[in-house]
Amino acid sequence: MLASLLITLAGPALSAASDATKPTAQPSPCDDFAAWSAMQRGENAALDPFQILDANSRSTQIALLQRAASAPTNDNQRLLGDLWASATAEQKHGMDVLKPLLDQVSGIRRPRDVADVIASAHQQGLPLLFRVDVAADLRNASQSMLYLRQAGLGLPDRDYYLRQDPQTQALMQHYRAYVERLLSLSGSGKAAKADAERILGMETQLARASLSLAQLRDPNNSYLPTDIKALDKQYPSLRFKDFFRTLGLRGLSAASMAHTAFFVQANHLVDGGSLEAWRAYLRFHLVNDLAPWLGGDVAKARRDFVGVQLEAIDDEPAREERALDTIQQLLPDLLSREFLAQSDTGRLTAARNLIDSEVASLRQAIADADWLSNDARDAGAAKVDALVIEVGGDKGAVDTAGLSFSRDQLARNALQVAAWRQRMALTRIGRAPMVGTIPAQTPAVFYDPAHNRLQVSAAFAAPPLFSRAMSPAAQYGGFGALVAHELGHGFDLAGSKFDAQGQTRPWWTQPDYIAYAKRNEPLSVQYEAYRSEAVAVDGKRSFIENAADLAGLELAWMAYRGKVDAPANAAGDQSFFSSWATLWPALPAAPDADGLQAPPTLRVNGPLANFDPFAATFDCKPGAGFMLAPEKRVHIWIN
C-alpha cells in the first residue's frame, strides 16, 4: 500500500504463539516477544506512540495559534491569529454571509437560473452539484488540467443511497432528519419536511448515475479530455460556456469530464426537474457546505449528524479543539510553515542523518540482491540516487495576496479562503502541477511513488518516536523501522512499477517478478496460519504491508549495525527490538477495516519470526515459540 503510515493505527491484541484457551503464562522473548515486551513496560504497555505524537502536536499548535492571535510577528501569524480569534469566538449572524447566494436561490424562476446559481457558488469556491479540480494531466504529467467531477451528494458515499440493509436505512433516516433540520434553520419553515424529501429524491437520482468509491480510486475513470465547445452541446442546461466565463476561464479549450453518466443525469434534472426541488436542494447544500463555520444551531446540527452518526464521535470536542480543526482545514499550509519554523532543527537534522544511513543500506541491499537481474539492480540504484527526501515540511512561501480576516466572522473568513483557493487553483491550468506536501504539524511518513519522494513531517520526527537523547538502537528500532517501511515501498512489488522519475514504467523484468514471488510467497502462508477468536488474517491481502514491515526492520537493522562502531551487544541490540515492539501496543480489538494490515501483536511478532538477528540477540533456538525454523524464514533484503 503506497500510503502514508499515519497515526491512526489500531487492532486486536493477538499472540501468534498462544492459545486463548490456555492460562496466561510468563512468556519469554522467544515465546511471544510482543507479550514479553509488554510485560517489561508494565503500565506503559498500552501507550500508543502515534496518539502521543498527535496530542503533542495539537498542544503545540494551539499554543502557537494563541501567540499568533495576541502578538503576531509576521504576516502568516497575523492571518492565523485573526482566523483563530474568529474560530474561538461566539458566532453571530453567520448566515449573513450566504444571504446574496440564498437570495439568488429564492429568485429561481426558470432552469437557466439554476445554472446561474451553480456558477455563482463555484466562483466563491463552493462546489455545488459537481466539483471543479485542477490536477496533473494523466497523459502529460508536466502540466495541469481542469477536471469536472461528480459530486452533489450530502453523504460521502453514493452507496448509502442505494443499499437497503437496515443499518444503512437507519442512517438515511438520520440524514433525512438532518436535512429537514438545516432547512428549518435556514428559513424553509413548514415546507422543510417536504423539501427534505425532494432533496433526497434528487440525490438518489444523482447517486444512481455516480461511480462507486472503488471506481473512483482508479484515476483513469476520471480522465476523459473533452473539447469545451462540445460540453454545451452535450449538457446544454448546465450552460458550461457561461459557467467558465463566470470563473474567468475565457481561453479554456479542454477539460476532463469522464463522469458522463452523472453529468447526463444532472443536465436532465436541471432541464426537467422541479424548480421547487432545485430551490430546496441548492439552499440545503449552500448551508451544509458552510455549516461547520456558521455557528449556533446550524453548526450544532452538523456536528450532531456528521460527528455522531457518520464518525461515531460521542463527545463534543472543546472549543479550542474545534478551532484547531478549523485552522487545519482552512489554512494547513500556513500553519505548517509556522510549526516548522519553531521545530527543533537539530532534531530534524539528526532524523535526516538516520534516514540517509538507511538509504545507504538500501543502496547496498539492492546491489547485493542476487535474485534481481543486472538491469533491475542498475535501475534500482538509479532510483535510489534520484530519491528526494524531505524532512520537516515545506518551507516555501504561500501567496496570501488578497486574504484579510475578520476576528469575529468565521463564516465570512471560511468563504474567503474557499474563493482564494479556487482562484489559486485555476491559475495553474496549463502550468506545472502543485506537488502536495505533508503539513509539518501532521505526524506522518509517506513515500510518494509519482515523484519518487520520501516525506517525513516535523511532528513525526519527534518524541516519543524520535529524539537526540535516545540511543541509536532505540532510534533505529522504532522511528527508523517505520521510515524504512515507507522507503521500502518504493522498491517492493508495487514500487517496481514506478521508475526513478515516478513514471509508470516497470523496472523489474519478468524473471524478477517470478523470483520475488518465489522468495516471498511463504510470508503470505505464514500470516494465513495465524488464527484466533479475534481475527483471521488474510495473508494475501495484507502481504504488501507485512513485507514492508519486514523490509523496514531489515533496512533499519542494517543501518543501525553499520552506524554502531562496536561488536554486537545484547543490551543495545535488545533495545532495538524493544523499540520496535513499542510501536504496536496491546490495543482493544478493532480489526483493520480493509484488511491491509495485520493486527498489532502480529506486526511485532510476524517480522521477527523471520529475523535471524532477533534470534541471535535473544538466543532463540530454531523453532522455539513463535520463531520459524531457519529454512522457512523469509528475507526481503538481508540474504
Secondary structure, DSSP 8 states (H G I E B T S, - for coil): --S-B-S--------SS--TTS------TTT-HHHHHHHHHGGGGG--HHHHHHHHHHHHHHHHHHHHHHS--SHHHHHHHHHHHHHHS---SGGGGGHHHHHHHHT--SHHHHHHHHHHHHHTT---SEEEEEEEETTEEEEEEEEEEE---SSS-THHHH--SHHHHHHHHHHHHHHHHHHHHTT-GGGHHHHHHHHHHHHHHHHHTS--HHHHTSGGGG--EEEHHHHHHHSGGG-HHHHHHHTT-TT--EEE---HHHHHHHHHHHHHS-HHHHHHHHHHHHHHHHHHHH-HHHHHHHIIIIIIIIS---S---HHHHHHHHHHHH-HHHHHHHHHHTS-HHHHHHHHHHHHHHHHHHHHHHHH-TTS-HHHHHHHHHHHHH-EEEEE---S----TT----SS-HHHHHHHHHHHHHHHHHTTBTS--------TTS--EEEEGGGTEEEEETTTSSTTT--TTS-HHHHIIIIIHHHHHHHHHTTSTTGGGB-TTS-B---S-HHHHHHHHHHHHHHHHHHHT-B-SS-B--TTTTHHHHHHHHHHHHHHHHHHHHH--S---HHHHHHHHHHHHHTS--------TTS-S--HHHHHHHHHTT-HHHHHHTT--TT-TT---GGG---SS--
